[in-house]
Amino acid sequence: MRILIVDDEPLACERIRTLLAGQPDIEIAGECHDGKSAVAAVRDLAPDLVFLDVQMPEMDGFAVLEQVDRAAMPVIIFVTAFDQYAIKAFEVCALDYLLKPFDRDRFAKALARGRTEYERRSAGDLGARLRSVLEEWRGRKRYLDRLVIRSGGRVFFLRVDELDWVEAAGNYVRLHAGAEEYLYRETLSRLEAALDPDRFARIHRSTMVNVGLVKELHPLFRGDYAVILRDGRQLTLSRAYRDRLRI
């Protein structure tokens, strides 16, 4: 089985090479560090399986797949750190993904699934499923419905409809969900872009709120408002963000 490794982080590529070492039925056909070279490598090297990074500059993993001939689509195992859209796509396509950082056992399971796909020679069905996902992805904006939280050595999922409000904390955000608070590695602007604007609104340069939990608005001064949530929490709606709540 010929394998292509695509990741913009050389250390990540080296990690996969190390984990593949000693597999008698595997040949590493090549290694790429960006989307454009990955498209060319899939075309020229015709790998059977590709470990494909989702988040790469200029051309991400989905964009790479859009450029690949569907008739020659190899088995795809995605590699990602945070991308929830990708996780959904992998589940729909019955493929697998590796969530960085991954250990040897998790890698072995992903490789076994990829090998099974390869052995079944189901490239035609795989291509059709990938086309369906890519068409849906291109046709509409898809928003997060859960976040991956890492806290105290644990990894768990938090549904976005559990969020009450979010505040900026440098290169992180602090998530408020009922009585719980979580520090999440993302900027407020990027998280805002990933959440449904019909459900979450930026009300201040450092604050975003679940609009379904807004109970009252009280005028303050200079066009600002006090935002009262259902639990009594008071936040501030800045004049510059009044249009976000359609006032």
C-alpha positions in Angstrom: 0.0 0.0 0.0 1.5 3.3 -1.2 1.1 6.2 1.3 1.4 9.9 0.8 1.9 12.2 3.9 0.6 15.7 3.7 1.1 18.2 6.6 2.5 21.7 6.7 4.4 20.8 9.9 7.6 18.8 9.2 7.6 17.3 12.7 4.0 16.0 12.2 5.2 14.3 8.9 8.2 12.8 10.8 5.8 11.5 13.5 3.7 9.6 10.9 6.9 8.3 9.1 8.1 6.9 12.5 4.8 5.2 13.2 4.7 3.7 9.7 8.2 2.3 10.1 8.4 -1.5 10.1 5.1 -2.1 8.3 6.1 -4.6 5.6 3.1 -4.0 3.3 3.6 -0.2 3.3 5.6 2.1 1.0 5.8 5.8 1.7 5.3 7.3 -1.8 6.0 10.9 -0.9 5.6 13.8 1.5 4.1 17.2 1.0 3.9 20.4 3.1 1.3 22.4 1.3 -2.0 21.8 -0.6 -0.8 22.6 -4.1 2.1 20.1 -4.0 -0.3 17.6 -2.5 -2.7 17.9 -5.4 0.2 17.3 -7.8 1.5 14.3 -5.8 -1.8 12.6 -5.7 -2.0 13.0 -9.5 1.6 11.9 -10.3 2.3 9.3 -7.6 -1.2 7.7 -7.4 -1.0 6.8 -3.7 -3.4 4.3 -2.2 -3.8 6.2 1.1 -3.2 9.8 2.1 -2.7 11.2 5.6 -4.1 14.6 4.9 -3.8 17.6 7.2 -7.0 19.7 7.3 -5.5 23.1 8.4 -2.9 24.3 5.9 -2.2 27.8 4.6 -3.7 28.9 1.2 -5.2 25.5 0.4 -6.7 23.3 3.2 -7.5 19.7 3.1 -11.0 20.1 1.7 -9.6 22.3 -1.1 -7.1 19.6 -1.9 -9.9 17.1 -2.3 -11.8 19.4 -4.6 -8.8 19.3 -7.0 -8.4 15.6 -7.0 -9.8 13.5 -9.9 -12.7 11.5 -8.3 -12.0 8.5 -10.4 -8.5 8.3 -8.8 -9.5 9.2 -5.2 -7.3 7.4 -2.7 -8.3 6.4 0.8 -8.2 9.5 3.0 -7.3 9.7 6.7 -7.5 13.3 7.8 -5.2 14.8 10.4 -6.5 17.7 12.4 -6.0 19.7 15.6 -9.4 21.5 16.1 -11.5 21.4 13.0 -15.0 20.2 13.9 -16.3 20.5 10.3 -13.8 18.0 9.2 -14.8 15.5 12.0 -18.4 15.6 10.7 -17.2 15.0 7.2 -15.1 12.0 8.2 -18.0 10.4 10.0 -20.3 10.9 7.0 -17.7 9.3 4.7 -17.1 6.4 7.0 -13.4 7.3 7.0 -11.2 8.2 10.0 -9.3 11.2 11.4 -6.4 11.7 13.8 -6.8 14.4 16.4 -3.4 15.9 17.2 -1.7 14.9 19.4 -2.3 11.2 18.8 -0.6 8.2 20.3 0.6 5.0 18.7 -2.5 3.0 19.5 -4.8 5.6 18.0 -2.7 5.8 14.9 -2.7 2.0 14.5 -6.5 2.0 14.6 -6.7 4.7 12.0 -4.2 2.9 9.8 -6.2 -0.4 10.1 -9.4 1.3 9.0 -7.5 2.9 6.1 -6.1 -0.5 5.1 -9.5 -2.0 5.2 -10.8 0.6 2.8 -7.9 0.0 0.5 -8.3 -3.8 0.6 -12.0 -3.4 -0.2 -11.1 -1.5 -3.4 -14.1 0.7 -2.9 -12.6 3.9 -4.4 -15.7 4.4 -6.5 -18.1 4.5 -3.5 -15.6 6.5 -1.5 -15.4 9.1 -4.2 -19.2 9.4 -4.4 -19.4 10.0 -0.6 -16.7 12.6 -0.7 -18.3 14.4 -3.5 -21.6 14.6 -1.5 -19.8 16.0 1.5 -17.8 18.5 -0.6 -20.9 19.7 -2.4 -22.7 20.3 0.9 -19.6 22.1 2.3 -19.4 24.3 -0.8 -23.1 25.0 -0.9 -23.7 26.4 2.5 -21.9 27.9 5.5 -21.5 25.3 8.2 -21.2 26.3 11.8 -19.9 24.6 14.9 -22.3 22.7 17.0 -19.7 21.5 19.6 -16.3 22.4 20.9 -13.4 20.1 21.9 -12.4 21.2 25.4 -9.1 20.2 27.0 -9.1 20.6 30.8 -7.1 19.0 33.6 -5.9 16.2 31.3 -9.4 15.4 30.0 -10.8 15.9 26.5 -14.5 16.3 26.2 -17.1 17.9 24.0 -19.2 21.0 24.8 -22.3 21.6 22.7 -22.5 25.3 21.6 -26.1 25.5 22.7 -24.8 25.1 26.3 -22.9 28.3 26.0 -24.3 31.4 27.8 -21.7 33.9 26.8 -18.0 34.1 25.8 -15.3 36.6 26.8 -11.9 37.3 25.2 -8.8 36.3 27.1 -5.8 37.2 24.9 -5.3 34.4 22.4 -7.9 32.4 24.3 -11.6 32.8 25.1 -13.3 32.0 28.4 -16.5 30.0 27.8 -19.4 30.4 30.3 -21.8 27.5 30.4 -24.1 27.7 33.4 -22.0 27.5 36.5 -19.0 26.2 34.5 -16.1 28.1 32.9 -13.6 26.8 30.4 -10.6 28.3 28.8 -10.5 27.5 25.1 -7.6 28.1 22.7 -9.1 30.4 20.1 -9.5 34.1 19.5 -12.9 35.7 19.9 -13.0 36.8 16.3 -12.3 33.4 14.9 -14.8 31.7 17.2 -17.4 34.3 16.2 -16.9 33.4 12.6 -17.3 29.7 13.3 -20.6 30.1 15.3 -24.1 30.7 13.8 -24.8 34.4 13.8 -28.5 33.8 14.3 -27.6 32.1 17.6 -24.6 34.1 18.8 -23.9 37.8 18.6 -20.8 39.9 19.3 -22.0 42.7 21.6 -18.6 44.1 22.6 -15.0 43.9 21.3 -14.4 41.4 24.1 -17.8 39.7 24.6 -20.2 37.4 22.6 -23.6 36.2 23.9 -26.1 33.5 23.2 -29.0 35.6 21.9 -31.5 33.1 23.0 -30.6 33.8 26.6 -31.0 37.6 26.4 -33.9 38.7 28.6 -33.8 42.5 28.7 -31.9 45.5 27.3 -31.5 48.6 29.4 -30.2 51.9 27.8 -27.1 53.3 29.5 -25.3 56.3 28.0 -23.7 57.2 24.7 -25.7 54.5 22.9 -24.6 51.6 25.1 -27.0 49.1 26.6 -27.0 46.8 29.6 -27.7 43.2 28.4 -29.5 41.2 31.1 -29.4 37.4 30.6 -32.0 35.0 32.0 -29.8 34.1 34.9 -29.5 37.7 35.9 -26.0 38.2 34.5 -25.4 41.7 33.2 -23.2 42.4 30.2 -22.6 45.5 28.1 -23.7 46.1 24.6 -21.4 48.6 23.0 -22.8 51.1 20.6 -20.5 49.9 17.8 -22.2 46.4 18.0 -25.8 47.5 18.3 -26.7 46.2 14.8 -25.7 42.6 16.0 -28.8 42.5 18.1 -30.8 44.4 15.5 -31.6 47.4 17.8 
